[in-house]
Amino acid sequence: MSKERISWNSKGTWYEACASEGHCSFYFGRDREESCKSFQLFQFDEGKIGDVDISGVLAINVVDLYSNKAMDVMVKGGEGGVYISDKTTEEQRKYLEPYFTKNIPGSVLLRDVLGIKYVDINLEQVGNTYHVKMPYGEMKLSYTPGLDGKNPQRLENSIFGVFLSDLKICNTHFWKYNDFGKNWEFINRSGVIASFDGKGKSRDF
């Protein structure tokens, strides 16, 4: 742990799919009958941790949430794996590992990290459809068009708005995951694409 507080900032796009059929009840403050699961890609468009540039980095969190209560989501989070692009440098990894494992942004649902792996992460866009692949999982999601048939539907004034902005509703055509003893596969589930923009200082790097 560093004795000094290191400045960090990160800005980019967040792609998320969960196990909910229809839109996830947590976004509406409703409890679920059982806890949920989440596959999340962080695309860092801009960012620095100390003097280390993290722009262009792709990273994935896969989370098995502990509670089915909406009020517990941001407090209790869940367990799962962290996957960071194998194209990152050793210097970037030195800071990205604590960024995720110690939840330095303060908004990551992953509380208990089962492991960190450096893997090939591929993000492809065709029109309004995004396809994410890595060795242990995959998801494909598309914007849900609004009334005009062109622009995506949005979630306004969301409870997650303190961390995320411009939340756009998606249909997740499928997502699957197999690692750390978890083997899931879902079709036609909830999805969101949003922007994140945060900054702060921490001694946890």
Buried (B, 14 or more C-beta within 10 A) or exposed (E): EEEEEBBBEBBBBBBBBBBBEEBBBBBEEEBBEEBBBBBBBBBBBEBBBBEBBBEBBBBBBBBBBBBBBBEBBBEBBBBBBBBBBBEBEEBBBBBBBBBBBBBBBEBBBBBEBBEBBBBEBEBEEEEBBBBBBBEBBBBBBBBBBEEEEEEBBBBEEBBBEEBBEEBBBBBBBBBBBEBBEBEBEBEEBBBBBBBBBBEEEBEEB
